[in-house]
Amino acid sequence: MSAVRGIYRDGKIELRTPPPDWEEGAEVEVNKRSITSLAGMRDEDWPTTPEGVAAHLARMDAAAVGFLAPHEEAEWLQAMREQKEWELARSEEHAERLRGMFE
């Protein structure tokens, strides 16, 4: 590992990554990163051609990472299906109420 990230607080750097396996006494260099470098791509680096956009979208799809554990995602999807069924079952009732509001 040649790079680690951290945050400067109270005169110290708190590592955001696990401690590196560097030998004790290794010399390091610390540079401040700008906010734009933390945010991802600079405006001028975004693809502007159809091919470039397609390639960028393909990279984004390949790197997609879920925020939920598989069982949590399954529970969430089931809850979404149940919510949709509930809304569909009551859609006519809601439509009638809306029609009544405009009469």
Stockholm file with secondary structure:
# STOCKHOLM 1.0

chainA/1-103         MSAVRGIYRDGKIELRTPPPDWEEGAEVEVNKRSITSLAGMRDEDWPTTPEGVAAHLARMDAAAVGFLAPHEEAEWLQAMREQKEWELARSEEHAERLRGMFE
#=GR chainA/1-103 SS CCCCCEEEETTEEEESSCCCCCCTTCCCCCCCCCHHHHSSSCGGGSCCSHHHHHHHHHHHHHTCCCSSCHHHHHHHHHHHHHHHHHHHHHHHHHHHHHHHHTC
#=GC SS_cons         CCCCCEEEETTEEEESSCCCCCCTTCCCCCCCCCHHHHSSSCGGGSCCSHHHHHHHHHHHHHTCCCSSCHHHHHHHHHHHHHHHHHHHHHHHHHHHHHHHHTC
//
